[in-house]
């Protein structure tokens, strides 16, 4: 019967013929090269996520359908799994960075093991000596474990979405082939597919990847049509569930993003971006957290041309010998790079980012593993040992480079000092470095960094950030008139920036001696800021303080209590508690 035939055609479950000593080696290598990142703090977007965004998610319903008006939360994001991991990390470790980094490093180690398992699964379908198959799979897994281009995704807590999505995509592909044409395989791969989509939108790459694999690398015994449908049923159900959840959460299938004037990109820029990404897979130096210009010159174009030539050769090999693994690996790179190219138009100030290579790098590692397996199958004893020694040396060098890169993500000062030195056009790195100096109380260095930022390219939001921070520096000096001028300049760039609106109200309140008259003038600014961003503890505290000064205790208490609910900084929390004691609340 067809069902019995499908069961006979199904290969053994994952792990039945795999060397788990190799899996352990891959996992240990991935953990070892990122062990020093466990001491990293919160950098860049991390504090925004922790103090402004996570406070909004109070239940599982909020995770599945995020509330509106979350500060600096893109309206086209729908990533419930990623949000859930943040909440789990906070539940386990509170506000300590260690747990937030540990979860990402462990997920990366899991992803590396899954790359090894996928390579082993795909290589096992080829008639090669078992030693060559094991060597190729181990090479693929270890390369993924230690590749330096992954540092942005793994050493930075906020880079986790790519790591989570990649691990889930790999799990879905493995499960679907391991339990081929069975309901177990369909259900397992469907659950992994739903998790991949819920981690990051790039998880959708799973679908063309699964089809491409089954076209180029069919199973040893082709299942019947009914059995094939069972194998894909889980993926189809996962897509439908995700689409329904996303539409319910966002109100539309795609999401809405504010569109500025369209950015025109020529074919040369697109090829340059593709070539840069491909070059970083092969030679990941130097690395840069904020690439503000598409590299020009012959090297990116040569990398793109080499990729096209490699694709043509892989097609010929598949057509001639039936070996579809090299073509599948190159197809993986191409398919998963496509979403990254959308950033060329969506974020013109940062058209490229290394974290977008985390998922495409799986294809590169599979290709290297396939080439290593072919070399080991053809070479004799001495030559084989020489190849193995050379590969081991390259892996060690890559691991050392990764270990050396991780401390760049230790804190904002380290990150933006490194990044500003590599910036070409944008003022982003300089203004973030100024903010880092400002946080450390190094006002002179902060002002100098902001001055450098103003000489470079800044969009309206960037200019708002610079003038807003210059206003805060003036507040620290007690120059409230200069602070008001800076805040007003910032609002001319971004009239709805809630943080600047609140700061302007604070400058009015403190500059007026916190008198009732000053509170009356500041109150409209606090109210407008709260209307734009109702999830900010400082804004709620400012409202409560203004109402108390005006003698409106009953209106002050709800805002002060709300401020304590919104995970305020220790300084804000202490001030709010003092105001509550003063109000008898």
N, C-alpha and C positions, 0 to 999 in steps of 0.2 A: 504494500500500500504506500501511497505517497508520503504519509506521515512517518511511517517506519523507515522509508528510504531517506528522508530528511534527517532522522536521528542517526542513521548509520553514516551519513555524509558529514555530520558535524564532527570537527576535531575535538580533542580533549580540552577541558576547561583550562584557563590560563594558569600557568604554574606547574602543569602536570609534567612537562618535559623541560622546564627551565631550571637553570642553575641559580639557586637563590644565594649562593655565595657571591656571584657576580652582582646580583641586585643589592646585596648589602654593601659591596664595595662602591657601587654607584651612589647609594644613599649617603654613605660616610664621606665620600669625596665632595658631594654637594653641600653637606653640612659643614665640613671642615673649612672649605674656602670662604664660607659666609659666617663662620663663628665669630669673627671680630665685629661683624655688623650688629651683633646682639647688644653691644654697648652704645649703639647709635641712639640719638634722641629723636625728638619730633622736629621735622624740617618742612619748609615750603608749605604745602597744603595741609600737612598733618594737624596743626592746631586749629585750622578752620573746620576740618572734619570733626575733630573731637569736641571743641568748645561751642561750635555754632550749628553743626548739622546733626550730630548724634543725639543731641538733647531733644530733637523734634520727634524721634522715633521712640514711642512709649509702649508699643504693643506689636504683636505679629501683624495685625491689620495695617499698622503704619508702615511696616517693612514691605508688605505686599502692595500697598497703595500709599506712597509717600505723600504727606500733606503738602499743600501748596506753599509757595513763598519761602522755601528753605534757602537760607543765605548761601550764595555762590554755588548753588547746586544746579547743574545744567538741566534745562527742562526736557531735553531729549534723552536723559539717562534713565534707564530702568535696570537696576542692579541689586535686586533684593538679596542675593546670596552674599555679595560683597558687603553690603550693609550688615547682614546678619553676623558675618565674621568679626566685624568691628565691635558689634554689641557683645559678642561672646568673649572677645579679648578683654573688653572693659569689665565684663562680669567676673572674669577670672583674675585679672591683674590690676583692676582699678585704672588709674591714670599713668601707670608705669610703662615707659616705652618698651621695656624688655619683652613683655608678653606680645605686644603688637608686632615686634620684629621676629620673635620666635615662631609665631604662627606662619609668617610668610616664608621663613627659611625652611620650615618643615614641609610646607606645601611645595616649595621648589624641589626639595629632596624627593618627594613623592612624584612630582612631574618628571624628574630625571629618571627614576626607576621605570616609569611608564614609557618613556622614550626608549629605554633599553628593551622593555618587554615588547613594544611595537616593532622595533627593529628585529628582535629575535623571531617574532611571529611572521614577519614578512620575509626574512631571510630563510626561514625554515621551508618555505615553499619552493626554493630553488635547489637543484641537485648539486650541492656543494658539500665538501667534507664538514662534519660537525665542528671541528676545530675552527675552520674558517668562519662558519656561521656564528659561533660563540664569540670569536674575536671581533667580528664586524659589529655585532650587537653591543658588545662591551665598549668598543670605541665610540659608537653613537651615543650611548648613555653617559659615558664619562665626559665627552666633549660638551654635551648639553649641561652637565653638572657644573663644569668649571668655566664655561665660555664667558669672557669679560663683558660682553655686550648685555648680559643679564643684570649687571649690578644695579642699574636704575630701578628695575622691577623688583629686585629681591632685597637690596639694602635700604630701600625707602619704603616705609610702612604703607604709604598711599599708592605704591606701585602694584599692590596685590591683585588688582582685578585681572591683569594679564596672566599672572601666575595661576590664579584660580580657574580662569576660563581655559587655559591651555591644559591643565591637569584633567579637567572634565572632558574636553574634546578627546584627549588621548584615551581616557577610560571608556568613553562611548565607542570609539573605534575598536578597541581591544575586545570589549564585551560582545559587540555585534559579530565579530569574526570568530571569537572563541566558542560561542554558543550559537553557531550559525543556524539560521532558519528555525529557531525555537522560540517559544514564548518567553522563556527565561532570558535569552539573549536580547529579545526585543524590549522586554521590560527594563532590564538593567541598562541597556544602551539608551533607552528613552529617559530614564531617571538622570543619567549622566548628561544627556543632551540638554535637559531642562535646567540642570545646574550650570552648564556652560553658558547658556543664554542668560541665565540670571546673574552670572558673574560679570559678563561684559558683552556688549552687542556683537563683538567679533566672534563670539561662539557660533554664529550662524555659518561660519566657514566649515563647520562639521559636515554640513549637508553636501556641498559639492565635493568635499574630500572623500566622503564615504562612497559616493558614486564613482569618482575617479579611481579610487582603489579597486572597487569591484570590476571596473572596466579593464584596468591595466594589470591587476593582480587577482584574477578570479580564484576562488577556492578550488582545491584539487578535484572535488566532485561538485559539479554545478547543481544547485538545488532546483526543485520544481518551481513553477511560478507561484503556487500557493505558499510554499516554504519561503521563497524570496520575499513575498509580501509580509509574512510573519516576521521576518528579520528586520524589515523597515517599519513595521507598525509602531514600535516604540518611538522611533524618531519622528514619525508623523504626528503622533499624539502629543509629544513634547512640544512640537512647533505650534500646534493648535492651542494648547494650554498657555504657552508663553504669549502668543498673540492676544489671547483673550485677557490675560492678566495685564499685559502692557496697555492694551486699549482701555481697560477699566481704570488703570492707575493714571495714565497720561491724558485720557480723553480722546486719543487718536492713536493710530497704529505706529506712526513714525515719531511723533513728538514735535513740538514747536521750538524753533530756534530763531532768535532775532537775526535778521539779515541786514548787514550793512551793504555798502556798495560792492558789487561783485568784483572779485579779484581776477584779473586776467592772467592766465598762466600759459606760456608757450610750450610747444612740444619739447624744446630744449630743456626747460625747467623740469618738466615731468620726467624726462629721461635722466636728468641730473639727479633728481630725487631717488629714482629707482636705482641708479648706479651707486649712489651714496649708501643706500641701505644694503645693497649686495656687497659693496666693498667692506662695510662694517662686519658683515658675517665672516668674511675671509680674513680681514685684518682690522680688528677692533681697537685701533689706536689712531689718534687720541680720542678719548671719549669726552662728551660734553653734555651736561644736563639740559642745556637750553640752546638748541641749534637755531639761530635766528636768521640764517641765510642759506639758500641752496648752494652747495659748493659747485663752482664752475671749473672748467678745464677738462683736459682729456681723460683723466682717470675715471670719474664716474661714468662717462660715456663708454669707455673701454670695458668697464665692469658690466654695463648693460649689454654691450655687444657680446661679451663672453658668455653671459647668461643665455642670450638668444642662440648662440652657436652651440652651447651645451645642450639646450633644449632640442635643437635639430639633431645632434648626435644621439641623444637619448631616444628620440623618435625612431631613428634608423635602427638602433639596437633593439628596440621593442618589436619593430616590424620584422627584423631579420632573425633575432634569437628568441623572441618572446619574453625577454627580461624587461619587465615594466617598472622595476623598482627605481632606477635612476630617473625615469620620466615622472613617476609619481612624486619623488622627492622634489624635483624641480617644479612640478605643478603645485605642490604644497607651498613652496616659497611664493610663487606667483599669485596663487589664489588668496593667500593670507596677507599679502602686501597690499592688495587692492583697497581694503578699508582705510589703510594708513594714508593712502594718497589723497583721500578726501580732505585731510587736514591742510593740504596745499591751498585749498580755497576757504576752508572753514576758519583756520587760525593762521592768517598770513604772517604774523609776527614770529611764529614758531612753526614753520612748515614741516619740520622733521623732529622726531623724538626717538631715542634709543629704545624706550620701553615698547614701542610698536613692533620691535623685532623679536620679542620673546616667543610668540607663536610661530612666525616664519622660520625662526632658527631651528625648529624641529625638522623641517625639510632639509636644511643644510646638514644637520647631524645625521639624518637618515642617508643622505647622499654619501657623506664621508664613511659611514658604516658600510654601505654597499661597496664602495671602492676598496675599503680595507679588506672586506671579506673576499672580494675578487683577487686582490693581491696575495692574500694568505693562501688562497686555493691554488694559485699558480706557482708560487715561489717555493724553493727548496729550503732545507734546514737553516743554513747560514744566512741566506738572504731574508728568510722569514724572521729570523731573530733580529736582524738589522732593522727591518721595517718596524717590528714591535718596539725596539729600543728607541727609534726615532719618534714614533707616535707617543711613547711614554714621555719623552723629553718635551715634546710640544705641549702635551697635556699639563705637565708640571709648570712650564712657562706660563701657560694660560691661567692656571690656578694661582700662581704667584701674582700675576697681573690683576686678577680679580680681588685677591686679598688686599693688594695695595690700593685698589680703587675704592674699596668699601668705606674707609674713613672720610672720604669726601662727603659722604652722606651723614657724618656724625652730628653736625649742627649747621645752622644757617650760615654762620660765619665761614666755616670750612667750605660749604657748598658754593656760596656766592663769590667767595674769593677765587676759587678755582674757575667758576663759570665766567666771571667778568673778564678774566684774562683771555678768554677764548671768544668773547662776544665781538661781533663785527659791526652790527648796526643798531640793534635794539638797546633801549635803556633798561630793559627788564632786570638784567643781572645787577647793574649798578644800583638801581633803586631798591632791590631786595637786599643787597649788601648794606645799603644805608639803613634799612629797617633793622637788620641784624645788629649793626653798631648802635643804633638807637635803643634797642632792647637791652644791650649791655651797658648803657649809660655812657657811651663814648660819643658825645654830642658832636665834637669837632669833626671826627672821622665820618659820622653820619652825614653832616652837612656837605662835606667834600664829595661823598659818594652821590648824594642827591644832585649836586652841581654837575658832576660828570654825567649823570643820567639825563639831565636836561639838555646836554649837547648831542644826545643821540635820539634815535627815533622812538617816539612814544605815542601810543594812541590816547584817546580821551581818558580812558580809565587809568592808564599809566600816569598821565599828568595829574589826574585827581589824586592818585596815591602819593606822588611826590609832594604836592602842595599840602595835602592833608598831614603828612608826616612832618613837614616843615612847620606847620601850625602847632603840632604837638610839641615839637622842640621849643617853640616860642612860649608855649604854656609852661613848660618846665622852667624856663627862665623868668616866668612871671610877667612876660610882655604880652598882655592880653589883647592889646590893640593890634600887634603884629600877628598874633594868632588868628584873630578875626579876619584880617586881610587875607591870610593864607587860606583859611577855610573857605572864604568867599570866592577866592580864585579857584580852589578845587571844585566848588559847586558849579562854577561856570563851565567846567569840563564835563561834569557828571551830576546834573541837578538832582538825581534821585539816589545819590550815594548815602545810604542811611547812616553809616559811621561818621561821615563828614557833617551831615545835618545835626547829628547828636553832638559832635565835638563843637560845632558852632554854638549850640545852645549852652554847652558847658562853659565855653569861653565867656559868653554873655553873663551867665550866672556867677561864675567865680570872679570875673572882671568887675562885676557890680557889687562885690562883697557879699554875695548870697543873701541879699535883702529881698523883701517881698516884691519890690519893683523889678529887681533883676530876675526873680523867679517868674514874674508875669511875662517878661520879655523872652525868657528862655523856653517857657512852656510850649508855645506853638511849635518850636523846633523839635522838642522831645516827642510831642504827640505825632508830628509828621514822620519822624524817624521810626516810631513804634508802629505806625500804620504800614510803612514799607517793610519793616523787618520786626515782626512781633516775637521773634525768638532770641533776642539779644539781651543778656542779663544786664549789661551796663545801661542800656536804654531804659529798661524797666526800673532800674535803680534810680536813674536820673529823674524819671517821672515821679517816683515815690518821694524823692527828696524835694522836688519842686512843690508838690502838693502839700508836703509837711510845712515847708516854709510859708506857704499861703494859708496855713491853718486848716487845710481840708484833710483831716486824718482819715476819714472813711474812704476817701478816694485814693489816699496814699497806700493804705495797707495792702490791697490786692496786688498792686504793682511791686511792692517790696517782697511779698511772698512769692510772686511769680519769678522775681529775679533769683531767689534762692533755688527755685526749681530748675533753672536753666543752666546749671553747672557753671556758676561764676568762678572767676579767678579767686584765689585766697584773699587778695586785697579787697576785691569788690564784695565778697561774702562777709568779710569782717565789717566793712562799712555799712552794709545792709542790716546786719544784726544790730549794730549800734543804733541805726535809725529806727528799727523795730522796737528796741528797748525804750528809745526816746518817745515813740508813739504809744507805748504800752501795748504793743501787739505781738 
